């Protein structure tokens, strides 16, 4: 948690951005999310926008900012004497409010009255889209039927640019994520079951942080993106994609990917493809600087990827034409990266296009580019991921072949790559005043030589 | 997952129990639960009643059993070709249905039509109470406004008695829980932060199972029950209560508690209280057998606890009167135990009283006994926890003193026990044909001598 002044000045800036809008801004903190039944809940995770403006990491809170008068009110319930027997002494709601510079507090149920009064008075009600089922129910109950684009835009404008104190938290989350990945790499041994490594690395982040910043991907089938089963033993000659990150106790995220040869050495074919992904990854980092649109970095990566794949004979044709046709999407059907902060896909609940696209940018419909979550012209303080990948997805290749899409050497792919899997390399990057730097501590080995050397060293 | 025959025969038995009710029984499987935003979810946990009758461990499924015709229908959506690019090849809904012996399947959205048709026809709609926010929304959307007591009672009747294949799963979950606890005990070292141990033990259960069966309690303030903060360094002379369990990949739970002296040896005062809790724990186990009401076991424990505390001079008075007055509740304000199975508090979403109380039993209003979740007369196949504890809760003691409650030596408590903390010992117990046995593998050290010997051995 940051200082009272941090939260106060953020809310003042928000009010300034919304000057002229008027009405009230309603913020719903998260409730506990039951896993099995009401009293057996998942680990509590506060709403990220709530954390940004109100900091308090407790369930069942809400707040209203009156955009006309500037008045701020926290809605939450004090603990009763019965509660305190079970919870020990707890700060009052008024004390909680004071911690983040809020002068007024009311019982939680009073929120309904405040909102209905504002509705009756015909005032504008500003809120953000519900990110959880509870919030959907709560907003329904309050009679708030649509989110406020003005509020969303103001929040995005602020959260897109990380402050020095946020960057320190992101570096700390990065260090923890790197620790997870190092434990994972050291755990790769033929015959072990994937889930054992997942458990070890998640234990690391639970020991020092909140937990994982998203469901860990650890798979010998990197070409399957939404693969959360981990029941498989580690086999020789495979590529193990590990895409995982930590969330710190202050709820900032990290997100790294590495792709390891299960036996410690890449085969020549694996090394060829890995080297392309690595070069693309380095290229993206070198192009990341203020004033450059991240969409253009994605396209530069697509171009380099196609150029290299063409040298391997897997695509053929004019490079400009292939880039324009979106041929790279066959190999990298996802975007180059996304914003990161309190959420690992930062602010995704506020709307991907509003978060990731400048007003003069429109989202592509091409496979790959259409999944780019961050296209904007970069400014210092942006935090993004740099995560190119190459995958050989048999179903997708067959689909393109059937559709007669040009430039692709389908025969070569069918003959040599249907059991290849996939490769991705990902670091977290801060846009600085004159370029970029990678977040976290010592960088995880990334070049093919460095990865092999690290795995060799792990065996000692 | 069990065999097709298991699920089929469970549903047949359910239909038999509901013979004469008529109408349709609607089952809503769980949806993904977003942690931050729609695509960043907590680890998927299926609804336990769904798992019991339908076995399929996938989100966004529903089912209807027609209690008049016996027809069973699974509602879920097949993966599209677009999905398959991201997920790899997936079984069809019809194939999923066949795995659990269901002949009919329909798209998910058809559920709304099926239910509305039944409502229009004036048929009874049976469902269980919503355990999650999503289910509340879903039932609202379907127009189902109240749960069916007949269905709830039939489910409870079946799930209360564990079958041999369930008992094997519970033993496996027990072994994993014991492994967590052993790692935790070995991790206790002065100066380490509590969260480090939490991470290590949760890593163990993630490596082999689904995760924790509930939020781990690991605290040097055992007298505070709902204490999930773990930011504290381990201090000398304290009692560390660890109450934690594993959920297996098949979603059966375990739940153990041990209380360790942080330095490896109990002080004489700690040993006095620990020995009382241990004796109560052993007494409860010795009394656990078919035909005995678990409420009476709770009361026998209360009696022994008061008898022993009276020997220490902490209470005084006639034992029968103290038991009747509920004086034990000051020291043990919770119940002796609860049912356990697919949920760690088994079926708590179906209603505590319906699950834990026989028709001729009414729930007490006394502190402690009123929190007893399992009072029923035991039958073979019941699985319960045996978890007595003694806590010295300053706020509660002061409250009782202010209220002038008799039998308690307030002066002695104030003088010597306000910084004592709390002690709990818990094992999971199966009621057998002629008595009981503890679930899991090798029992975790429980007697004070065994605990100290194990901690001594850990240091070697």
Interface residues (C-beta under 8 A of the other chain):
Chain A: X31 X33 X34 X35 X36 X37 X38 X39 X40 X41 X42 X43 X45 X48 X81 X84 X85 X86 X87 X88 X89 X131 X132 X133 X134 X136 X137 X195 X196 X197 X198 X199 X200 X201 X202 X203 X204 X205 X206 X207 X208 X214 X215 X221 X223 X224 X225 X226 X227 X231 X249 X333 X343 X344 X345 X348 X349 X393 X395 X396 X399
Chain B: X31 X33 X34 X35 X36 X37 X38 X39 X40 X41 X42 X43 X45 X48 X81 X84 X85 X86 X87 X88 X89 X131 X132 X133 X134 X136 X137 X195 X196 X197 X198 X199 X200 X201 X202 X203 X204 X205 X206 X207 X208 X214 X215 X221 X223 X224 X225 X226 X227 X231 X249 X333 X343 X344 X345 X348 X349 X393 X395 X396 X399
